[in-house]
């Protein structure tokens, strides 16, 4: 019988081959689109078939300009982007927000969300929703104070914009894991859900795949990364080089029919993230090809 180490080695070798095949393609990702006839029929994908899409969380490029961020996103064949305030300041006027949204669209990308956005007061909640509406965002990746959840519940109904609450791991007193978040929002509007940062979850010692399965009904967004240790001191590394069981996590997303965005948030190498980010994107695409 093949040992666990041998089995893992073979899987990673296969994933590497798959990654090479994906990266060799001139554009796009196989499996992301359906044939035109199937689109017209509105075919629902069966359980276990990929429905989610790959994107970028722009905290990855926090030291780079908006133009550089868009160019990197294009270069990696990602179509969806969530902008952090580095690239679209919260204090922007509606006209400034519209101008940035237009740049994103001109680049052939979809500005699906913004954040992480803190919401500590009524004014900050109101500003977040006005900001998202002006940009045409579908989701706010946010961290509302617990006492603001009632107001957030009203706002998602008023604006029909989702709020995905982001977990920040062991040092986060409000939302350290998706499971903690779920317990605080389970009775609220279903448009209030979870942005699962799998690196921070792993740093608490919790298995990201198991946490995802427990909170599947409220999973609205994913921050995709890897870390070098399952403890508070764990740091971001290239995906596939860390301790997170990436194949298991991606298989869980398939099993729960997750249909949102999996946004890469590569926190390492802030001054020059392209190489590590490209490796991470290639690894995930390779794993998906094998799965």
N, C-alpha and C positions, 0 to 999 in steps of 0.2 A: 504493500500500500504506500502511496506517495505521502511523504511527510508534509506537515503544514508549511514548513519553510520552502520545500521544493514546489509545492502547489502555488504559494505566493510568488515565488520567483518566476514560474511559468506564466502566471497571470500578468505580472509586470512586464515580462518580455513581450507578451502578446499585445499589451496595452501600448508599449513603445512602438511596435510595428504599426498599430492602428493610428497612433498619434502622427507618425510620419506620413501615413496615407492621407490623413485629414489636412495636415499642413502643406502637403504637396499640391493640393487643389488650388486653382487660381482664385476662387472666391466662394463664399458661402460654406455651409455645412450640410453634408448629406443627412437626410432625415428631418431637416427643419421644415421642409415644405412638402405638401402633398401634391400628387398629380392634379391637373386642372379638373379632370372629370370627378375626382373624389371631393374636391373643394365644392364643386357645384352641387353635389349630392348632399353635402353637409355631413359626411361620414364622421362618426364619433370614433376616436381611436380606442382600441381595446385596452384593457388593463395591462400595464407593463410596457406599453409603447410610449415613446417620449412625446410629451405635450409641452414641456417647459422649454424656454429659450435662454440663450446665453447672452449676458450683457456685462457692463462695467459699472462699478461704483467708483465715482471719480475721486474719492479719498485716495485711491491708488496713485493718482497723478497730482496730488496736492501741491507739489513744488513746481508744476508745469502750468503753462497757460491753457486757456480754453482751446485755442487753436491746436496746440500740441496734443491735448487730450483727445480731441476729435480725430486727429490724424492717427493716433495710436489705436483708437477704437476701430477705425476703418481698416487699418493695416492688419489687425488681428481677425477681421471678418466678423466682428461683433456688431449687432444692429441696435442694441438697446442700451441706454445710458441713464444713470441716476446721478444727478449733479449735486455735489456738495457746495457749500457756500463759497468756497475758494473760487469757484467758476461761475456761480450765480449768486451773488450776495443777497442775503435776506432783506437788506435795506433797499434793494433796487426798486426803482419806480416801475409801474406797469409797462411803460414804453421800453425801459431797459430790459425787463424780463422778456418782452415780446421779441426784442432784437436778438437776445441769446437763443431763444427758442427757434427763431428763424435760421440762425446759424447751424443749429443742430439738424434741423430739417434739411437744409441745403447740403449738409454733409451726408445725407442719406441715412440718418440715424433717427431713432425715436426717443424723445425725452419722456421716459415713462414715470420718473419719480424724482424726488429731491430729498436730501438729508445725508446724515442724521440731523434732525432739527429738534432742539430742546423746546419744551413747552411748559414753562414754570408758572405762567400767569394767564389771565384771560386775554390780555393784549397779545401775548406771544402765540396763543392758540389761534386767535383771529388772524394775525399776520401770516401764520403758516398756511392757513386755508386760502387766503387771498393770493398769496405767493404761488401756491400750487395751481389755483384756478387761472391766474394770469399766464402761467407757463403751459397750461394744457396738460398737466400731470395727472396720472391716474392714481398715484399713491404718494403719501407722505411717509417717509421713513423717519419715525420720530421717537422721542422719549418724553411723553407727557407725565407731569407729576400726578400721582394717584388722585389728588383732589381735583384735578382738571379732567378726569375721565368722563364725568357727567357732561361737561361742556363739549368735549370731543365727540361724545355720543350724539349730541344734538347737531354738531357741525357736519358729521359724515352723512347725516340724513338731509341736511340743508344743501350741501354742496355735491353730494354723491361722489366724494373723493375718499379713497380708503386711507386708513392709517395703519401702518405696519410698525409695531413697537419693537425696537432693536434691543437685544440683550448685550450686556457688556462684561459678563464674566464675574470672577470672584470679588472684585472691588465694587461692583454695582450693587448698591443697597436696595434699589427699586426693582430691577429686572435682570437678575444675573443669568437666568436661563429661560428658554421658551416655556418650560413647564411652570415656572413661577408666574410668568406673564399670563399664561393661559388661565390660571386660577383667578386672576384679577379681572379678566375681560370676558370670561365665558358667558356671562349673562347680558353682555352689551350687544349692540348692533353687530352683525356679522362682518360689516365693513371695517371693524376694528379688529386687527389680527396681529400677526407676528412677522417680523423680519428676523429670520434665524441666522445669526452670525455663528457659524459652526466652530470657528476657532475659539471664540470666547466660551462657548459651551464646553469644548474639550478641555479648556483650562480649568474648568470647575471639577473636572474628573468625570463628567457625564458623557455618555456615548451620544454623539450628535444624531446618529441614525435612530436610536431609541427615542430621543427627545422629539425628533421630527414625527415619528409614528404616533406618539402620544398627543401631539398638537396638530395633527394633519388637517383637521377641519378649519383651523384658523391660520394656516400658513399662507402668507400673502407675498413674501419676498425671501430671498436667500442671499446672504453674503458668503461667498465661496472662498475659502482659504485653507491653509494647513499651518500647523504649529509644531515646534520641535519638542514640546513636552506637555504632558497632561497635568499641569500644575499652574499656579498663578503666574509664575515667572516665564511661562512659555512664550516664545516669540514666533512671529510669522516667518515661514520659509516657503520656498517654491513648492507648489502642490505636488505631492508624490514623494517628497523628501522628509515629511514629518510623520507624526504619530497617528493622524486621523485615518481611519479606514475609509478611504475615498470611494472605492468600489461599492462597499456596503451602503454608504450614504446615498450615492447616486441610485443604487438599486431600490432603496427605500422611496426616493422621489418617484421613481417609475411605478412602484407598487401602490402608492397612494394617489396616482394620477395627478400629481402636482402640475399645474398649467401656468404658473407664473414665470418670473425671471429668476435665473441663477446668475447673480452679478459677482464678478470677480473683484475682490477687494484685497489687493496685494500690498501689504503695508511696508514691506522691506524695500530697501534701495529707493528711497523717496526722490532722490536727485535724478536717478536714471533707472526707472522700473521696467523698461521695455523687455529686457532679456528674461528676467525672472517671471514677468507676467506672461510672456509668450510661451515659456516652458510650462507654466501652470495651465494655460489655455490648451496647449497641445496635449498635455497629460490627460486632462478631463475629456477632451474629444477622443483621445485614444481609448480610454476606459469605456466611454459610451459606445464606441465602435465595437468593442469586444462584448459588452453587455447586450 
